[in-house]
Amino acid sequence: MLLNEIAEIIEFTDSDHLSDAMDIFNAEGLVHSNQLPFLDVIYDKAEALLLEKLARIGFKGRLHCVKTANGDYILFDEVKLSAQDVLTQFV
């Protein structure tokens, strides 16, 4: 998949599908990739674009993404949590 195709997928993802994940993220400071409508290729190839879009639509804080040992992704607020804290929660 080309980067411009990935960028289009991110850009045209309906914000309504993200509202529950955004509520969780803003309340708890993290959200699991299972609660987001993106394939792993989005996290692998266009993490910066994804985090930029999420910040634009209302995910609050300093967004960061970390991959777990299981291959899942966790988006978290670096102001509230560290990558190590997040990874210990999802072992």
PLY file of the C-alpha trace (Angstrom):
ply
format ascii 1.0
element vertex 91
property float x
property float y
property float z
element edge 90
property int vertex1
property int vertex2
end_header
0.00 0.00 0.00
1.39 3.40 -0.98
1.82 6.20 1.54
-0.59 8.48 -0.34
-3.25 5.72 -0.23
-2.70 5.37 3.51
-2.99 9.13 3.94
-6.33 9.07 2.09
-7.64 6.27 4.31
-6.74 8.27 7.41
-8.14 11.52 6.05
-11.47 10.04 4.97
-12.12 7.93 8.06
-15.43 9.04 9.46
-14.93 10.94 12.69
-18.15 9.46 14.08
-16.45 6.06 14.25
-13.73 7.57 16.40
-15.92 9.29 18.99
-16.02 6.41 21.50
-12.28 5.88 21.23
-11.73 9.62 21.64
-13.89 9.71 24.77
-11.88 6.85 26.28
-8.57 8.43 25.31
-9.47 11.84 26.69
-10.73 10.36 29.97
-8.05 7.73 30.57
-5.08 8.96 28.55
-4.90 5.84 26.40
-6.83 3.73 23.95
-6.19 0.27 22.46
-6.05 -0.19 18.69
-9.00 -2.61 18.95
-11.16 0.44 19.62
-9.96 2.26 16.50
-11.02 1.54 12.90
-7.53 1.26 11.39
-5.53 -1.66 10.03
-2.02 -2.35 11.32
-0.55 -0.97 8.10
-1.76 2.49 9.14
0.18 2.32 12.41
3.22 0.77 10.71
3.48 3.09 7.71
1.78 6.35 8.68
1.85 6.73 12.44
2.64 10.47 12.30
-0.24 11.15 9.88
-2.63 9.17 12.07
-1.64 10.98 15.26
-1.96 14.32 13.48
-5.52 13.50 12.32
-6.54 12.29 15.77
-5.23 15.48 17.37
-7.15 17.55 14.80
-10.46 15.86 15.57
-10.20 16.19 19.35
-7.86 13.64 20.92
-6.31 15.77 23.68
-2.77 15.71 24.97
0.51 14.75 23.36
-0.35 11.64 21.36
2.12 8.81 21.03
1.79 5.26 19.73
3.50 2.14 21.04
3.40 -1.43 19.75
2.90 -4.20 22.31
4.66 -7.56 22.33
1.41 -9.05 20.98
1.51 -6.78 17.93
-1.30 -4.51 19.09
-0.98 -0.74 19.25
-1.75 1.57 22.13
-2.24 5.28 21.64
-1.49 7.27 24.75
-0.97 10.78 26.08
2.73 11.24 26.86
1.85 13.96 29.36
-0.12 11.47 31.50
1.72 8.18 30.86
5.05 6.79 29.74
5.49 4.09 27.12
6.71 1.74 29.85
3.59 2.38 31.96
1.40 1.63 28.96
3.25 -1.54 28.01
3.01 -2.95 31.56
-0.78 -2.52 31.41
-1.02 -4.56 28.20
1.39 -7.44 28.77
0 1
1 2
2 3
3 4
4 5
5 6
6 7
7 8
8 9
9 10
10 11
11 12
12 13
13 14
14 15
15 16
16 17
17 18
18 19
19 20
20 21
21 22
22 23
23 24
24 25
25 26
26 27
27 28
28 29
29 30
30 31
31 32
32 33
33 34
34 35
35 36
36 37
37 38
38 39
39 40
40 41
41 42
42 43
43 44
44 45
45 46
46 47
47 48
48 49
49 50
50 51
51 52
52 53
53 54
54 55
55 56
56 57
57 58
58 59
59 60
60 61
61 62
62 63
63 64
64 65
65 66
66 67
67 68
68 69
69 70
70 71
71 72
72 73
73 74
74 75
75 76
76 77
77 78
78 79
79 80
80 81
81 82
82 83
83 84
84 85
85 86
86 87
87 88
88 89
89 90
